[in-house]
Amino acid sequence: MKVRSSVFASFILIFEVFGIALFLRGFFPAPVKSSLSSKSQLSDLPAEPLLGSSPNSSRLPHPLFKRVVIMLVDALREDFVFGPSGRMFMPYTRHVVERGSSHSFVAKARPPTVTMPRIKALTTGSIPGFIDVVMNLNSPALLEDNLIWQAKVAGKKIVFYGDDTWVRLFPKHFMEYDGTTSFFVSDYTEVDNNVTRHLDSTLKRDDWDILILHYLGLDHIGHISGPHSSLIQPKLLEMDDILKKIHSALILKEAEGSLPYLLVLCGDHGMSETGSHGGSSEPEVNTPLVLISPAFKRKDSNIRNPEVVEQVDLTPTLALGLGLPISQNSVGHVIPGVLEEISLRDQLRFLHLNGHQLSCLLKDSIPNYEKEAGFEQFRVAEKAHGSWMKLYIEGNTSEVLTNMGKKVLKQYLEALTAMSSALSKQLGKYDMYSMIAGMVLVFQLLLLLLLAMPEALSSAAAVDLPVLSSLLSLPFYLLCLLLASLHVLVCTSAESSCYLCSLPWGLVFAAVAFSSTILCLLISMATRRLSPGPKIQGKSPLRTSSSEWSLSELDVLLLAGTIGHTLSLGASSFVEEEHQTWYFLLNTLCLAVFQDVCRKYFREKNGSREEEEQILPSKNCHASAHPKGEIYSEKWLALATPPFTLACCRLLRSLNQTGVQWAHLPDVGHWLNSSEHKMVLSLLAAFCLVLIYLLVQRRCSWVSKVALALGLLGVYSYRAAVDNVSFPWQQSGHTMSRGTVEARFVYVFVLGILFTGTKDLLRSQIITADAKLKSRGLWEIYSGLVLLVSLLFRAHNLPVLCGCLLIQTLMAQFIWKKLHYDSAQTTIMHYWFGQAFFYFQGNSNNIATVDISVGFIGLESYVEAPAIFLTALNTYAGPLLWACHLVCYLSSERDSPVAVGHGCYCLALLRSVPAAAYIVLVTVLRYHLFVWSVFSPKLLYESMHLLLTAGVCLFFNTMEQSHGSNKS
């Protein structure tokens, strides 16, 4: 069965998406959890250790606090409180920390540093996985054991105001609540006012035990303008005033002889230097934790180096402080400073309860838990605790008892630290069956893609797949039987549940049959390749005289660069700084192209005029007034294009520092966004928008040209409305708005241009086979996409879009056509440029660089579908623009079906090789901690890139089918 290259590549990519999805289903594990289905109860608590015949007591110490107020400020970095600017940002908080009855800590949040996973960590004490990044968009109810559930069961009255993620996680748990949408980042005022407006009335009441406040304004400011924005200080002063109000009200309500209150100030995560979060950099994971209570000693603290604790340590601390059982899945240990002022017996009892809970979780999580140092230390401390209790009950009051108690206390703390550390390393239980099945499927498809290379890149651009013979062969049925038996064996012997084992048998049989078919196809095609016979002829770039398959110097560079990039993914440092690899490859490519240009124009200095005219035709085929002048001008423009591209890419690199190691360094983008250089940014943005219009409008109809001009004017008006740039007549003290009207004005013209382009494209495919109309339709769709991207890009990133269009124009006019590069070479170059421009935008393999604020441009409230679409489009704008340009360029070729087929196949191969290699790497290194902080985001990016490539190839296929039907 013969299929076109584009159809073949499209189906391979679609099935690879299924393979990647299956792998991800197994890779993102269920967090470490206790095997007990029920939640912790007071009746399950162990008795106090006691050696001897006396009956031991199961007494639980009295609660330490009567009321708890948790003030959670989203994206509160530790340097906002403890740093040099802390006294300016939060003066009252600093005063309480330094002079009041308080304990201050730096609480480390584990990645992913996103709100919903951090709330789960604070309430359950467990460490969520990266799958919670996806679940963050639509948080389901939290069913596992947690602090909020324990408080509700114990009869505690809980009041909540703030981020509605809490309401979704804990439905029907709050006596009173008022949730605010967390994803509408354009609002940083009302979102906090909706919380504060309840404070006065709530603080006067006595009908609650726990008050939780989650403020979002600081996080939204970070997403809009970063941590160094002029809006940061007023917002932190506002938070400081709120903390002062709460603290004053709690002091006034404190009754003589009653239990003290506890006021907690914390952040769920920090904020990167770009204002986002999600990764593992120090500013993102370090958050302040301030505990204020009259139960603590008033002391002069030196907070230059506050003690570092884990964020999950707050969960057992609050549970024991409120007299509640610790959540079963908590991996944190109680903060010792909170217990300093209570009796030694109660201190030991609290630590024993925490140790018992951790040891039970350790038994469920680690097969050889007895060999863990922390478990053995806990058993030793428990026995010493029993000896101490025996002496204590006997009435021994000597100094020996005190010293012995302090020694036991130290043993407990060491054991808790060790067990907590061991559990934190056990990130989850993987579904290895799903991971291996997904990996095998991806590798089968990759091998099929590689074996089909000679046919897919031949002049016929078609692949002969022996599907029917494979289905009727004996090996196919034997493989089906073998794989089905293997599936039954795995599902019956697996200790933990596997996703594939829960599927219906119909789906399992279809998967087994498909995998067996691919294996038979691989065997058949490999046999055909190895057997002697006629060789597949293909065209060799830059050499039309040769009919055999051969590689030019540029081919060797493109092949070596792609393989080298794939191999570089084996090191975490290369993944963190992947942009450096693409910058190096792009610079090398420019030099290689420059060598080809020089060789083309200077290999024969005394060549005939006829040959020169054949190589460099005039822009118009008919006679020209100055043909020789045009020829020489095109020649020198072709020579200048590679160096200009090299210089342009070097300038674009300086706009945004990306990666991990040097992301904190200042860049041109920070300089342009400072208020002192607003005029420079305004002039630069205006110049870029004018240049974008000149580069894009050339191939559009006059209607689209007018719409594009008005749309780009609307883009500048939107940036002026949100105070990024300014008009010459605009006063400096004007009121900043959200720019909703201006953004919607641009959306109207985007839709208009896309409609016009789609109409022309459909006319060319259905009504008349007009190649010019088809080309114009494609370019108009491309121009509509450019207009939308220019609206989404921040003002300082407009030069990136401008440089992208300029390089595309120059390379298409003076390099790819003039040097007769074939479709495979052109596709690989587009792919390289797209990858490099992904990083020119300021993106990295860190979730923190995803700019979610663009998802709300033109929206009055949070609407999930457009917000996700706009965020994804902005993130992948670079690769998408280059992929769309490839579609337009190859469709304009004389032999466009063959060129499109070659391009689609090359794109599929370029994306499949690194994806397959990366799956193997992640599988091997799945238990290393850096996999979660570095490789998990990269794996998500690889999946998104694969989906993007599949979409482009499907569009390729549609274009080729339409061309074929019109031709017939």
ABEGO torsion letter per residue (X at the ends): XBBBAAAAAAAAAAAAAAAAAAAAAAABBBBBBBABABBBBAAABBBBBBBEABBBBABBBBBABABBBBBBBBGBBAAAAABAAAAAABAAAAAAAAABBBBBBBBBBBOBBBAAAAAAAAAAGBBBBAAAAAAAABBBBBABBBAAAAAAAAGBBBBBBEBAAAAAABBGABABBBBBBAABAABAAAAAAAAAAAAAAAAABAABABBBBBBAAAAAAAAAAEAABAAAAAAAAAAAAAAAAAAAAAAAABBBGBBBBBBBBBBABBBBAAGBBGBABAAAABBBBBBBBAABBBBBBBAABBBBBBAAAAAAAAAAAAGBBBBAABABBBBAAAAAABBAAAAAAAAAAAAAAAAAAAAAABABAAABAAAAAAAAAAAAAAAAAAAAAAGBABAAAAAAAAAAAAAAAAAAAAAAAAAAABAEBBBAAAAAAAAAAAAAAAAAAAAAAAAAABAAGBBBBBAAAAAABAAAAAAAAAAAAAAAAAAAABABBBAAAABBAAAAAAAAAAAAAAAAAAAAAAAAAABBEBBBBBBBBGBAABABBBBBAAAAAAAAAAAAAAAAAABAAAAAAAAAAAAAAAAAAAAAAAAAAAAAAAABAABBAAAAAAABBBABABBBABAAAAAAAAAAAAAAAAAAAAAAAAAAAAABBBEAAAAABBBAAAAAABAAAAAAAAAAAAAAAAAAAAAAAAABBAAAAAAAAAAAAAAAAAAAAAGABBBAABBAABBBBAGAAAAAAAAAAAAAAAAAAAAAAAAAAAABBBAAAAAAAAAAAAAAAAAAAAAABBAAAAAAAAAAAAAAAAAAAAAAAAAGBBAAAAAAAAAAAAAAAAAAAGBBABAAABBAAAAABGBABBBAAAAAAAAAAAAAAAAAAAAAAAAAAAAABABAAAAAAAAAAAAAAAAAAAAAAAAAAAAAAAABAAAAAAAAAAAAAAAAAAAAAAAAAAAAAAAAAAAAAAAX
